[in-house]
Amino acid sequence: MSVEFDQENFRRAVLDIVETDHLFHLLKDVIDARRAAGVPDEALIAVLSRLRLDLQDEGREEDEEFVANGLDEITGW
């Protein structure tokens, strides 16, 4: 079964958390909701990896680390 995944919507949801709360449980909820909907981990990892690199390019170290924690949640690191 193929699941439609709106990458931009996911990215925006993560950025909303990054730019306001920095509450990990909210990030985990966004990730868990996509996983429960059947979105493959690889798709989530691709979006979060790109976002992490974008934040790194902008010199937003704290935000980059927060997104990296989301990647760790998916990969189990």
PyMOL commands that set and color helices and strands:
alter all, ss='L'
color gray80, all
select helices_A, chain A and resi 7-19+24-36+41-57+61-75
alter helices_A, ss='H'
color red, helices_A
deselect
rebuild
show_as cartoon
